[in-house]
Amino acid sequence: MLIRQNKKYRGFLKPSHWRRIALGSWAAPHDPTLYAIAELNIEPALNYIETVKAKTGERVTLTHFVGKVWGILLKLHPELNSEIRWGKFYRRAQVDIAFQVVIEKGKDQGGGAELSAGVIRNIDQTPLSEIAKQLNRSAHVIRTEDDPNYRALKKGTSPVPGIFFRPLLIILGYILNVFNLWSPLLGIPQDSFGSMMITNVGSLGVDWAFPALYPPANHVCILAIGASYKGPVYETDAQGTVTRTTLKRFVRLFGAFDHRYVDGIHAARVGRDLRKIFEEPEKYNV
């Protein structure tokens, strides 16, 4: 026969009431998000950070260090520093990373908190102390000057009913990412989201969390830094017998990746380079 059944079935299964509710609640999965976790010994990184702080006097943190490391990784793996437009992969001209900044609101503003972002341009070429200097200054301006880069956008969209926000953001995403157009009339900085985004949930008192890709940003990945903790490190002899146990400081990095850009082999290569840089930051000029 020219046309035949593609698959063979054995009749129908009678679904439970909950299964019927589930069928009515969700559509078929189409989200291409791929999740990954990296558990890293941060003792070499912390020692390196202390050396940089002593030399420069800048308030360098693990967040700045992780940002610089990922800047290097995006340079080494250009597939992570690209965007899909019109069905093609476009390589970004430079490596820029956006860092999420929490804005705590006072009681006179209704309390709660908002998020904004500070972007470090050409982060792969920027010294770690300069990254810390720029980001610390950016965070201070965002928190003390009512987030000036996004003030116009917030003011302009505040009267918009919630039901229209999704189509509004879809249109904004098409303008910025598909058509690759920008105007100050949009009320946001040019290339405001960079190559990827980093958030430090550990600094908020959260042990760990999987981040979510933000569609209007058109990112390949977003990274969440978990809380640091102490864990055992075992030393063994030639026979594999444990001869010594010590406690070292660790951190877990949680990444969400767009599977359209990244496969398992890409993730494995990035993971290997990530560990190498954390083990020997001096060698990679972090």
Sequence and secondary structure as in RCSB ss.txt:
>XXXX:A:sequence
MLIRQNKKYRGFLKPSHWRRIALGSWAAPHDPTLYAIAELNIEPALNYIETVKAKTGERVTLTHFVGKVWGILLK
LHPELNSEIRWGKFYRRAQVDIAFQVVIEKGKDQGGGAELSAGVIRNIDQTPLSEIAKQLNRSAHVIRTEDDPNY
RALKKGTSPVPGIFFRPLLIILGYILNVFNLWSPLLGIPQDSFGSMMITNVGSLGVDWAFPALYPPANHVCILAI
GASYKGPVYETDAQGTVTRTTLKRFVRLFGAFDHRYVDGIHAARVGRDLRKIFEEPEKYNV
>XXXX:A:secstr
  S  SS         HHHHHHHHH       EEEEEEEEE HHHHHHHHHHHHHH     HHHHHHHHHHHHHH
H GGGSEEEETTEEEE SS  EEEEEEEE  GGGTS EEEEEEEETTGGGS HHHHHHHHHHHHHHHHHTT TTT
HHHHHHHTTS GGGHHHHHHHHHIIIIIS    GGGSS TTTTBSEEEEESGGGT S       GGGT SEEEEE
   EEEEEEEE TTS EEEEEEEEEEEEEEEEETTT  HHHHHHHHHHHHHHHH TTTTT 
